[in-house]
Amino acid sequence: MKILVPLKRVADPDNANKVKVNAGKLVTTGLEWKPNPFDEYAVETALRLTENGTATKTRQGEVVVVTFGPKDSETTLRAMLGTGADRAIRVDTGDDQIDGDVVARALKALVEKEKPDLVLCGKQAVDGDSGQVGQQLAEYLGWPQATFAGSIESEGDKALLVGREVDGGTIKLRVELPAVVSVDLRIVAPKSVKSVHTPATHAYPEGVRFAALMAIMAAKKKPLAEVKLADLTSDAAPKIQYLDYELPPARKAGVKVKDVTELVTRLKTEAKVV
């Protein structure tokens, strides 16, 4: 099975309080870039589907990761190569020059060139939170899709049984390959991914794997290709533009009350919530 995994780098969510706004523009200088967590889950899922979990050094297929961004975004790709992905592609563009629709249209062209059996992506990026790329890509390709996957079971590498997380529970869908699947956070539970290559009794460690130093060094020798955005889509104009940013108003200092009676009075007369 050949799996293509779109991957986005995002500013470290743990440093969100360091983001500044200047003249209506976001200032991210000094922030650390990290792989989008949901995309990391997609890479982990792809690795599990294409390996024997008891002998992970042997890949039973190919995992290709792709990102859209400037030259320094290759660091994110190298990190995924270190965890086990086979090769990487960087689509050269600026972070502020694309939106979900541009990415989906460019991915369509890339899919038609690479011919993967499956496109696995995170359900959304934690910066924009639009959650559009997977659905748009499936529509452009005319492929079946399953979103918010919390579990995946491979059926002979010809179809997938996907457990979709919905309000109040899980719904199971069988999708024939090729297909597009977006994953949710529970996909990296120990037994959420079942592959024909791995014994059914095998349980993975919770979460995503991390690359050892030797793997990181070896990843420098793995193929990493650069593609121009214009070579994938002739219309690279984003449909969504962010015109202005502003920080939320600072919270006012709280007021101390001497007893419950005063608290209730203030809630009635000032806050007007009771």
C-alpha positions in Angstrom: 0.0 0.0 0.0 1.2 3.5 -0.9 0.1 6.2 1.4 0.4 10.0 0.9 0.3 12.1 4.1 -0.1 15.9 3.8 1.7 17.5 6.8 1.6 21.1 8.0 3.9 22.9 10.4 2.3 25.1 13.0 3.6 27.4 15.7 4.0 25.4 18.9 0.5 25.5 20.5 2.1 25.6 24.0 3.5 29.0 23.1 0.3 30.5 21.9 0.5 33.1 24.6 3.6 34.5 23.0 1.9 35.4 19.7 1.8 39.1 19.2 -0.2 41.4 17.0 1.3 44.5 15.4 -0.6 46.8 13.1 -3.2 44.1 12.4 -0.6 41.5 11.5 0.4 38.4 13.5 4.0 38.4 14.7 5.3 34.8 15.2 9.0 35.7 15.5 10.7 33.5 18.0 8.0 30.8 18.1 9.0 27.2 17.6 7.6 25.4 14.7 6.2 21.9 15.2 4.3 19.4 13.1 0.5 19.8 13.3 -0.5 17.2 16.0 -3.3 15.7 13.9 -1.0 15.3 11.0 1.5 13.5 13.2 -1.3 11.1 14.1 -1.8 10.6 10.3 1.8 9.8 9.8 1.7 7.3 12.7 -1.4 5.7 11.2 0.3 5.4 7.9 3.3 3.7 9.5 1.2 1.2 11.3 -0.8 0.3 8.2 2.4 -0.4 6.2 4.5 -2.4 8.7 4.5 -5.5 10.8 4.2 -4.0 14.3 6.5 -6.6 15.7 9.2 -5.8 13.2 8.9 -2.2 12.3 12.1 -1.8 10.4 10.5 -3.6 7.4 8.0 -1.4 5.5 5.2 -3.3 3.7 4.5 -0.4 1.3 5.5 3.2 1.1 4.7 6.3 3.1 5.2 9.7 1.4 4.9 12.9 3.4 4.2 16.3 1.7 4.2 19.8 3.1 3.5 23.3 1.7 5.9 25.9 2.8 9.3 27.7 2.5 12.7 26.0 2.6 12.9 25.9 6.4 9.7 23.8 6.6 11.9 20.9 5.4 12.9 20.4 9.1 9.4 19.2 9.7 9.6 16.7 6.9 13.0 15.4 8.0 11.4 14.8 11.5 8.8 12.6 9.9 11.4 10.8 7.8 13.2 10.0 11.0 10.1 8.3 12.4 9.9 6.0 9.4 8.4 7.7 6.4 10.1 6.7 3.2 10.4 10.0 1.3 9.2 13.6 1.4 8.0 16.3 -0.9 8.0 20.0 -0.2 5.7 22.3 -2.3 7.5 25.6 -2.4 5.3 28.4 -1.2 4.9 31.0 1.5 2.7 30.2 4.6 0.6 33.3 3.9 0.1 32.6 0.2 -2.2 29.5 0.5 -5.5 28.4 1.9 -7.2 25.1 2.3 -8.6 25.2 -1.2 -5.3 25.9 -2.9 -3.7 23.1 -0.9 -6.5 20.7 -1.9 -6.3 21.5 -5.6 -2.5 21.2 -5.6 -2.7 17.9 -3.7 -5.1 16.6 -6.4 -2.4 17.1 -9.0 0.2 15.5 -6.7 -2.1 12.5 -6.1 -2.6 12.1 -9.8 1.2 12.0 -10.2 2.1 9.9 -7.2 -1.0 7.5 -7.5 -1.2 6.5 -3.8 -3.7 4.0 -2.6 -4.7 6.2 0.3 -4.4 9.8 1.4 -4.2 10.1 5.2 -4.5 13.6 6.8 -5.2 15.1 10.1 -8.8 16.2 10.7 -7.7 19.8 11.0 -4.7 22.1 11.6 -4.5 23.6 15.1 -3.8 27.1 13.8 -6.6 27.8 11.4 -8.9 25.0 12.6 -10.8 25.1 9.2 -10.8 21.3 8.7 -11.4 21.6 4.9 -8.5 20.0 3.0 -9.4 16.3 3.3 -13.0 16.8 2.3 -12.2 19.1 -0.6 -9.5 16.8 -1.8 -11.9 13.8 -1.9 -14.4 15.9 -3.8 -11.9 17.0 -6.4 -10.6 13.5 -6.8 -14.0 11.9 -6.8 -12.8 9.4 -4.1 -14.7 8.0 -1.2 -13.8 9.6 2.1 -14.1 9.0 5.9 -13.5 11.8 8.3 -12.7 12.0 12.1 -11.3 8.4 12.1 -10.7 7.1 15.6 -10.0 3.6 14.3 -8.9 2.0 11.0 -8.8 -1.7 10.0 -7.2 -2.7 6.8 -9.0 -5.3 4.8 -6.4 -6.9 2.5 -5.1 -3.5 1.5 -8.1 -3.2 -0.8 -10.5 -1.5 1.6 -10.6 0.1 5.1 -13.1 -0.3 7.9 -13.1 3.1 9.5 -14.6 4.0 12.9 -15.7 7.6 12.6 -16.2 9.6 15.8 -19.6 11.3 15.8 -21.8 12.9 18.4 -22.8 10.2 20.9 -20.5 7.5 19.7 -18.9 5.8 16.7 -20.1 4.9 13.2 -18.3 2.4 11.1 -17.8 2.9 7.3 -16.2 0.6 4.8 -14.4 2.6 2.1 -12.8 1.0 -1.0 -9.4 2.2 -2.0 -8.2 4.6 -3.2 -9.7 6.9 -0.6 -9.1 9.9 1.6 -9.3 9.5 5.4 -8.8 12.2 8.0 -7.9 11.1 11.5 -8.8 12.2 15.0 -6.7 11.9 18.2 -7.9 8.5 19.3 -6.3 6.9 16.2 -3.0 6.6 18.1 -4.5 4.4 20.9 -2.7 1.0 21.2 -5.2 -1.0 19.2 -6.9 1.7 17.0 -5.0 0.7 13.8 -5.2 -2.9 12.6 -3.1 -4.0 9.6 -3.0 -7.2 7.6 0.7 -7.2 8.3 0.6 -7.1 12.1 -0.7 -9.8 14.4 -4.2 -9.0 15.8 -2.9 -9.4 19.4 -0.2 -6.7 18.9 -0.7 -3.4 20.9 1.3 -0.3 20.1 2.5 2.1 22.7 0.1 5.0 23.3 0.7 8.0 21.0 3.1 8.7 18.2 6.6 7.3 17.9 9.7 9.5 18.2 12.8 9.2 16.1 16.0 8.0 17.8 19.2 9.9 17.0 20.4 7.3 14.6 17.1 7.4 12.7 17.3 11.2 12.5 20.8 11.0 11.0 19.7 8.3 8.6 16.7 10.5 7.5 19.2 13.0 6.0 19.8 10.4 3.2 16.2 9.8 2.4 14.7 11.5 -0.7 13.2 15.0 -0.3 12.0 16.5 -3.5 11.0 20.2 -4.1 8.0 21.0 -6.3 6.8 24.5 -7.4 3.2 25.3 -6.5 2.7 26.6 -10.0 3.6 23.2 -11.4 0.7 21.7 -9.5 -2.0 24.3 -10.0 -2.3 27.2 -12.5 -4.7 29.0 -10.1 -2.8 29.6 -6.9 -4.8 32.5 -5.7 -6.3 31.8 -2.2 -10.0 32.3 -1.8 -9.7 33.2 1.9 -7.7 36.1 3.1 -7.2 37.3 6.7 -7.4 41.1 6.6 -6.8 42.0 10.2 -6.0 40.5 13.6 -6.6 41.9 17.0 -6.0 40.5 20.5 -9.1 40.0 22.7 -9.7 42.7 25.3 -7.8 42.3 28.5 -9.9 40.9 31.3 -10.8 43.4 34.1 -9.6 42.7 37.6 -12.0 40.8 39.8 -14.0 42.3 42.7 -13.8 40.9 46.2 -17.0 40.6 48.2 -17.4 40.2 51.9 -20.1 37.6 51.9 -22.6 35.6 49.8 -25.3 38.2 50.2 -23.2 40.8 48.5 -22.1 38.4 45.8 -25.8 37.6 45.0 -26.6 41.3 45.0 -23.8 42.1 42.6 -24.7 39.3 40.3 -28.2 40.6 40.1 -27.6 44.3 39.8 -24.3 44.5 38.1 -23.6 41.3 36.1 -27.4 40.7 35.6 -26.9 37.0 35.4 -29.3 35.9 38.1 
